[in-house]
Amino acid sequence: QVGAGRPCLSHLLMRLSVFRNLPRHMRGFSAARLTVDRLPRHVVETQYAVRGAIVIRSGEIDAELKSGKGSYPFSEVVPCNIGNPQAVGQKAITFYRQVLSVLCNPGLLDTSHGLPEDVVARAKMFLEAQNVGAYSNSKGIAVARQEVARFIDRRDRVPVPANVEHIFLSNGASEAVKAGLSLLINDPNDAIMVPVPQYPLYSAAVRLMNGHFLGYYLEEESGWSTTASGIKKTIEEFRQKNPQGRVRALVVINPGNPTGQLMSVDDMKEVVDLCEKEGIVLLADEVYQDNIWTEKKSWSSFRKVALEKQSNVELMSFHSVSKGFYGECGFRGGYVEAINIDAGVLEQVYKLASLSLCSNTMGQAMMALVTNPPSEGEPSFPLYQQERDAIMSSLKRKAKLVTTRLNAMDGVSCQEVEGAMYAFPKLTLPPKAVEAAAQKGQAPDFMYCMDMLEQTGVVVVPGSGFEQLPGTHHYRMTILPDEGKLPGVLDRMEEFHNAFLKKYA
């Protein structure tokens, strides 16, 4: 009801519409309230080099080339900046996609689908447990976690079975890592030890959570090795400089990213002992556990090492569907397994998982499939074995090729790519190049990588984005480009490198 002398509802709505269409300064606002200078400092300072300025520029160049507007000495951009196998031509494993097809469209089971019996059986098992269009338990679908637990037991072969209730499925390993870090960082006095060179997720997440990033250097000349003595020295120096500081956790990445090394079991045992003695939580990033290229070493999980030692070290282990020979990055599937973690803490992990209700159900299903592929004797096994072996043998050849070709370049030194998907070569740059970079306000390896992009179309990530020993220069490149194209990519890189050295000689 409208009282006398009061505007009717239609007049009020009309005035509101006019007000909303006025410029901000005419609406009584003096300035924007949300500006970069008003953002939390730790948000602005967070950097993620793998998707940084060079990658942004590569996207611009790619768009120009595809529109026919660009004029460059190359016809395509080659993304060697990130471990994204299917983006550079790797084919998906048929069995995984067939099962997921049925989960998305259960009606296929009512038709003459022609699918193998084991695909149908696996799909029915999931469908009976979970409608993938509905929220699941916040820890993850029970059947999927059981599959992961069975995988862990087969892999480690220790008397202590994996506990399904200590396994949390996540949107990729990255989400699980960030959840783990959130349990450990309360304020800037809380330090997280991370291997340097490191995967930028860790520096970004620690800084975003307002913690203290504490790098411990890997030893490049001995194959990017990890030593307990080096870690211990870093801890002691931190405590001397920060009397109020607390070293909360130690991150290990095995196989290494960006460095591609495998840790020896002896080094792993020393790290477990150190963490237990110092009361430090061990965070084991093991997403590349299927990517082993060297025949000189074998891979072992930190879980296996800790349990065989009967250690009480508090351990969180991470795995993902994004790497290995499957490379299903877009499905964002992963898990964290907790060992020797207090029951009350696990309740808090469950609470944090509940904030997102659950991880995506297709990623959960993919994680279960990746950890339990077809076995010998099942209808899908021959094709699965053929596809897996073809991808693995190709990756192994490419790891060797990249190592050999990089080491053949003048002023380039590259440790053997023992595992994972990356090479991390060291550059010896001419002083004039270092001076030119300083004049531009850029890190020398950033300038090198940006010039490489502009002249070859090859996208790599400067070592300065991964942290590195002061005074050294590196870049990270993947071994993932198509095997038929990779020699040509390396030719372009070598031609650019020689011209760069000549320019700044």
C-alpha positions in Angstrom: 0.0 0.0 0.0 1.4 3.4 -1.0 0.7 6.3 1.4 -0.2 9.8 0.4 2.7 11.8 -0.9 4.9 8.7 -1.3 6.2 7.5 -4.7 4.7 4.3 -6.0 6.8 1.1 -6.4 7.2 1.6 -10.1 8.7 5.0 -9.6 11.2 3.6 -7.0 12.3 0.9 -9.4 12.8 3.4 -12.2 14.9 5.6 -9.9 17.0 2.6 -8.9 17.6 1.7 -12.5 18.8 5.2 -13.3 21.1 5.3 -10.3 22.7 2.0 -11.3 23.5 3.3 -14.7 25.2 6.4 -13.4 29.1 6.6 -13.4 30.6 5.7 -10.1 31.6 9.3 -9.3 28.0 10.4 -9.7 26.7 7.7 -7.4 28.6 9.1 -4.4 31.6 6.8 -4.6 35.0 8.5 -4.5 37.0 5.5 -5.7 37.0 1.7 -6.2 37.3 -0.1 -2.9 38.9 -3.2 -4.3 42.2 -2.3 -5.9 45.5 -4.1 -6.1 47.2 -1.9 -3.5 44.4 -2.9 -1.1 44.8 -6.6 -1.6 46.5 -8.7 1.1 50.2 -8.5 0.5 50.7 -12.3 0.4 48.2 -12.5 -2.4 50.0 -10.0 -4.6 53.4 -11.5 -3.9 52.3 -15.1 -4.8 53.8 -16.2 -8.1 53.3 -19.3 -10.3 56.0 -19.3 -13.0 54.6 -22.3 -14.8 51.7 -20.1 -15.9 53.5 -16.8 -15.8 54.4 -14.0 -18.3 56.2 -16.2 -20.8 53.2 -18.6 -21.0 50.8 -15.6 -21.3 52.9 -14.2 -24.2 52.9 -17.7 -25.9 49.1 -17.6 -25.8 49.1 -14.3 -27.6 51.5 -15.5 -30.3 49.5 -18.7 -30.7 46.3 -16.7 -31.2 48.1 -14.5 -33.8 49.4 -17.5 -35.7 46.0 -19.2 -35.8 44.3 -16.0 -37.0 46.8 -15.5 -39.7 47.9 -12.2 -38.4 51.2 -13.1 -36.8 54.6 -12.9 -38.6 57.1 -15.2 -36.9 59.9 -17.5 -38.0 57.9 -20.5 -37.0 54.4 -21.9 -37.7 53.3 -23.2 -34.3 53.9 -22.7 -30.6 55.3 -25.8 -28.8 54.3 -25.9 -25.1 57.2 -27.4 -23.2 56.4 -25.5 -20.1 54.1 -27.8 -18.2 53.5 -31.6 -17.7 50.3 -31.7 -19.7 50.8 -34.8 -22.0 47.5 -34.8 -23.9 47.9 -31.2 -24.8 50.9 -32.2 -27.0 49.3 -35.2 -28.6 49.5 -38.1 -26.2 46.5 -40.4 -26.6 44.2 -41.4 -23.7 44.2 -45.0 -22.5 41.1 -46.6 -24.0 40.0 -48.6 -21.0 39.8 -45.5 -18.7 37.7 -43.5 -21.2 35.4 -46.4 -21.9 34.5 -46.8 -18.2 34.0 -43.1 -17.8 31.8 -43.0 -20.8 29.4 -45.5 -19.2 29.5 -43.6 -15.9 28.5 -40.4 -17.8 25.9 -42.2 -19.8 24.6 -45.4 -18.0 22.1 -45.8 -20.9 25.0 -47.4 -22.8 24.5 -50.5 -20.8 21.0 -50.9 -22.2 22.2 -50.8 -25.8 24.3 -53.0 -28.0 27.4 -51.1 -27.0 30.1 -53.6 -27.9 32.1 -52.7 -24.8 34.5 -55.3 -23.2 33.1 -57.3 -20.3 35.6 -55.9 -17.8 34.6 -52.3 -18.8 31.0 -53.1 -18.1 31.8 -54.8 -14.8 33.9 -51.9 -13.6 31.3 -49.4 -14.6 28.5 -51.3 -12.9 30.6 -51.5 -9.7 31.0 -47.7 -9.6 27.3 -47.0 -10.6 26.0 -49.2 -7.9 28.1 -47.3 -5.4 27.7 -43.7 -6.7 25.7 -41.6 -9.1 28.5 -39.5 -10.6 26.1 -36.6 -10.9 25.5 -36.5 -7.1 27.8 -35.3 -4.3 29.9 -38.1 -2.8 31.2 -38.6 0.7 33.6 -35.7 1.4 36.5 -38.2 1.7 35.6 -39.6 -1.7 33.5 -42.5 -3.0 34.1 -45.5 -0.7 34.6 -47.9 -3.6 37.2 -45.6 -5.2 39.1 -45.3 -1.9 39.1 -49.0 -1.6 40.6 -49.3 -5.1 43.3 -46.9 -4.1 44.0 -48.8 -0.9 44.4 -52.1 -2.8 46.8 -50.3 -5.2 48.9 -49.1 -2.2 49.0 -52.6 -0.7 50.2 -54.2 -4.0 52.8 -51.4 -4.6 54.4 -51.4 -1.1 54.0 -55.0 0.0 54.4 -54.3 3.7 52.5 -56.0 6.6 50.6 -52.8 7.4 47.6 -52.5 5.1 46.4 -49.1 3.8 43.5 -47.7 5.9 40.7 -46.6 3.6 39.6 -44.0 6.3 43.0 -42.4 6.0 42.7 -41.8 2.3 41.1 -38.6 1.0 40.4 -38.2 -2.7 40.9 -34.7 -4.1 40.8 -32.5 -7.2 44.3 -33.3 -8.3 47.2 -33.7 -5.9 47.6 -29.9 -5.8 44.4 -29.5 -3.8 45.5 -32.2 -1.4 48.9 -30.5 -1.0 47.3 -27.2 -0.2 45.0 -28.8 2.3 48.0 -30.4 4.0 49.8 -27.1 4.2 46.8 -25.4 5.7 47.1 -27.7 8.7 50.7 -26.7 9.3 50.8 -22.9 8.8 49.4 -20.6 11.5 51.6 -17.5 11.0 54.9 -16.4 9.4 56.9 -18.2 12.1 55.8 -21.6 10.6 58.3 -22.8 8.0 57.8 -25.3 5.3 61.0 -26.8 4.0 60.9 -27.3 0.2 63.6 -28.7 -2.2 65.2 -26.1 -4.4 64.8 -26.1 -7.3 61.1 -26.6 -6.4 57.8 -26.9 -8.0 56.2 -23.4 -7.8 53.0 -24.8 -6.2 54.8 -25.0 -2.9 56.3 -21.5 -2.8 53.0 -20.1 -4.0 50.9 -22.0 -1.5 53.2 -21.3 1.5 53.3 -17.6 0.7 49.5 -17.4 0.0 49.0 -18.9 3.5 51.4 -16.4 5.0 53.9 -19.0 6.0 57.6 -19.1 5.7 59.1 -20.7 2.6 62.4 -22.4 3.6 64.3 -23.9 0.7 66.9 -26.6 1.1 69.2 -26.9 -1.9 69.6 -30.1 -3.9 73.1 -30.9 -5.0 73.2 -30.5 -8.8 76.6 -31.9 -9.5 75.7 -35.2 -7.8 72.5 -35.6 -9.8 70.3 -33.2 -7.8 70.7 -35.4 -4.7 69.0 -34.9 -1.4 71.1 -35.2 1.8 69.9 -35.3 5.4 73.1 -33.4 6.4 72.2 -30.6 4.1 68.6 -30.4 5.4 69.9 -30.5 9.0 72.2 -27.5 8.2 69.3 -25.5 6.8 67.2 -26.2 9.8 69.9 -25.1 12.2 70.6 -21.9 10.2 66.8 -21.1 10.2 66.5 -21.6 14.0 69.5 -19.4 14.6 68.1 -16.5 12.5 64.5 -17.1 13.7 64.4 -17.9 17.4 60.6 -17.9 17.3 60.5 -20.0 14.1 59.0 -23.4 13.9 60.0 -25.9 11.1 56.6 -27.7 10.6 57.1 -29.8 7.5 59.6 -31.1 5.0 58.5 -31.5 1.3 60.1 -34.2 -0.9 59.4 -34.5 -4.6 60.3 -38.0 -5.8 60.8 -38.3 -8.8 61.9 -34.7 -8.8 60.1 -31.8 -10.4 61.7 -29.8 -12.1 64.9 -31.8 -11.7 64.0 -35.3 -12.8 66.0 -37.2 -10.3 65.2 -40.3 -8.2 66.1 -40.5 -4.5 68.1 -43.5 -3.3 66.5 -45.6 -0.6 69.4 -44.8 1.7 68.8 -41.1 1.3 65.1 -41.7 2.0 65.8 -43.5 5.2 67.9 -40.7 6.4 65.2 -38.2 5.6 62.6 -40.3 7.5 64.9 -40.5 10.5 65.6 -36.8 10.5 61.9 -35.9 10.3 61.0 -38.3 13.1 63.8 -37.0 15.3 63.0 -33.3 14.7 59.2 -33.7 14.9 58.7 -32.6 11.4 55.8 -33.7 9.2 57.0 -35.4 6.0 55.0 -34.4 2.8 55.9 -36.8 0.0 54.9 -35.6 -3.5 55.0 -38.9 -5.5 52.9 -38.0 -8.5 55.6 -39.1 -11.0 56.0 -42.6 -9.5 55.2 -44.3 -12.8 57.7 -42.1 -14.7 61.0 -43.9 -14.2 63.5 -43.8 -17.1 66.8 -44.8 -15.6 67.8 -48.5 -15.2 70.4 -47.6 -12.5 67.8 -47.0 -9.8 64.4 -48.2 -8.6 61.7 -46.1 -7.1 60.2 -46.7 -3.6 57.5 -44.9 -1.8 58.2 -43.0 1.5 55.3 -45.0 3.0 57.1 -48.3 2.3 60.4 -46.9 3.7 58.8 -45.5 6.9 56.7 -48.6 7.6 59.6 -51.0 7.0 61.7 -49.0 9.5 58.7 -49.0 11.9 59.1 -45.3 12.0 56.6 -43.0 13.8 57.2 -40.2 11.3 54.0 -38.3 10.5 53.6 -38.7 6.7 51.3 -37.5 4.0 51.7 -39.0 0.6 50.3 -37.5 -2.6 49.4 -39.1 -6.0 47.6 -37.9 -9.1 46.0 -39.0 -12.4 47.8 -36.2 -14.3 51.2 -37.8 -14.8 52.5 -41.4 -15.3 51.6 -42.8 -18.8 48.0 -41.8 -18.4 48.3 -38.0 -18.3 44.7 -37.3 -17.5 45.3 -33.8 -16.3 41.9 -32.4 -17.1 40.0 -34.8 -14.9 41.7 -33.4 -11.8 41.9 -36.6 -9.8 44.3 -37.2 -6.9 44.6 -38.4 -3.3 46.5 -38.0 -0.1 47.1 -40.9 2.3 47.9 -40.1 6.0 50.3 -42.2 8.0 50.8 -41.8 11.8 48.5 -38.7 11.7 46.5 -38.0 14.9 42.8 -39.0 14.7 41.7 -35.5 15.7 43.8 -34.0 12.9 42.1 -36.4 10.4 38.7 -35.1 11.6 39.9 -31.6 10.7 41.0 -32.8 7.3 37.5 -34.2 6.8 36.0 -30.9 7.9 38.2 -29.0 5.4 37.2 -31.5 2.6 33.5 -30.9 3.6 33.8 -27.2 2.8 33.8 -28.2 -0.9 31.3 -31.0 -0.3 33.4 -33.4 -2.3 36.0 -33.6 -5.1 34.7 -34.1 -8.6 33.3 -37.6 -9.0 34.8 -38.3 -12.5 38.2 -37.4 -11.1 37.6 -39.9 -8.2 36.6 -42.6 -10.7 39.7 -41.9 -12.8 42.0 -42.1 -9.8 40.5 -45.5 -9.0 40.9 -46.7 -12.6 44.5 -45.4 -12.9 45.5 -47.3 -9.7 43.7 -50.5 -10.8 44.0 -50.9 -14.5 43.0 -54.2 -16.4 44.9 -57.2 -15.2 46.3 -60.0 -17.3 43.5 -62.3 -18.5 40.9 -59.6 -18.7 39.5 -58.7 -22.1 40.9 -55.1 -22.0 44.4 -56.1 -20.9 46.0 -56.7 -24.4 45.0 -53.2 -25.7 45.8 -51.6 -22.4 49.3 -53.2 -22.3 49.9 -52.1 -25.9 48.9 -48.5 -25.3 50.8 -48.3 -21.9 54.0 -49.8 -23.3 54.0 -47.6 -26.4 53.7 -44.4 -24.3 56.3 -45.5 -21.7 58.9 -46.6 -24.3 58.4 -43.3 -26.2 58.9 -41.3 -23.0 62.0 -43.2 -22.1 63.5 -42.6 -25.5 62.6 -38.9 -25.3 64.2 -38.5 -21.9 67.4 -39.9 -23.2 67.3 -37.7 -26.4 66.6 -34.5 -24.5 69.5 -35.2 -22.0 71.9 -36.0 -24.9 71.0 -33.0 -27.1 71.0 -30.5 -24.3 74.5 -31.6 -23.1 75.8 -31.3 -26.7 75.0 -27.5 -26.6 77.8 -25.1 -25.8 77.5 -23.7 -22.3 74.7 -26.1 -21.3 74.9 -28.8 -18.7 72.0 -31.2 -18.0 71.8 -33.9 -15.4 70.3 -37.2 -16.5 66.5 -37.2 -16.7 66.1 -40.2 -14.4 62.3 -39.8 -13.9 59.3 -37.4 -14.1 58.7 -35.4 -17.3 61.4 -32.7 -17.2 64.9 -31.6 -17.9 66.4 -28.8 -15.9 69.6 -27.7 -17.8 72.0 -25.2 -16.4 73.0 -22.3 -18.6 76.4 -20.6 -18.6 75.4 -17.2 -20.0 77.9 -14.5 -21.3 78.4 -11.5 -19.0 76.9 -9.2 -21.6 73.7 -11.2 -21.6 73.5 -10.9 -17.8 74.1 -7.1 -18.1 71.4 -6.8 -20.8 68.9 -8.6 -18.6 69.7 -6.3 -15.7 69.1 -3.3 -17.8 65.6 -4.7 -18.7 64.9 -5.5 -15.0 64.7 -9.2 -15.8 66.4 -12.3 -14.5 68.9 -13.5 -17.1 67.2 -16.9 -17.6 63.8 -15.1 -18.0 65.2 -13.0 -20.8 66.8 -16.1 -22.4 63.5 -18.0 -22.3 61.4 -15.1 -23.6 63.8 -14.6 -26.5 63.6 -18.3 -27.2 59.8 -18.1 -27.4 59.8 -15.1 -29.7 62.4 -16.7 -32.1 61.5 -20.4 -32.0 57.9 -20.7 -30.6 59.2 -23.1 -27.9 57.8 -22.4 -24.4 60.0 -23.3 -21.5 60.1 -21.9 -17.9 63.0 -20.0 -16.5 64.8 -21.5 -13.5 64.3 -18.3 -11.6 60.6 -19.3 -11.3 61.6 -22.4 -9.5 64.1 -20.9 -7.1 67.7 -21.8 -7.7 71.1 -21.4 -6.3 72.0 -17.7 -6.5 74.3 -17.0 -9.4 73.1 -19.9 -11.5 70.7 -19.9 -14.5 68.5 -22.8 -15.6 65.2 -23.5 -17.4 62.7 -26.3 -17.3 61.5 -28.1 -20.4 59.2 -31.1 -20.7 60.1 -34.2 -22.6 56.5 -34.5 -23.8 56.4 -33.2 -27.4 55.5 -35.8 -30.0 58.5 -38.0 -30.7 58.4 -37.2 -34.4 58.5 -33.5 -33.7 60.9 -33.4 -30.8 64.2 -33.6 -32.8 63.1 -30.6 -34.8 62.1 -28.7 -31.6 65.6 -29.4 -30.2 67.1 -28.2 -33.5 65.3 -24.9 -33.2 66.4 -24.6 -29.6 70.1 -25.3 -30.5 70.0 -22.8 -33.3 68.6 -20.1 -31.1 71.1 -20.9 -28.3 74.1 -20.6 -30.6 72.7 -17.3 -32.0 72.1 -16.0 -28.4 75.7 -16.8 -27.4 77.1 -15.1 -30.5 74.9 -12.0 -30.0 76.2 -11.5 -26.4 79.8 -12.7 -26.9 
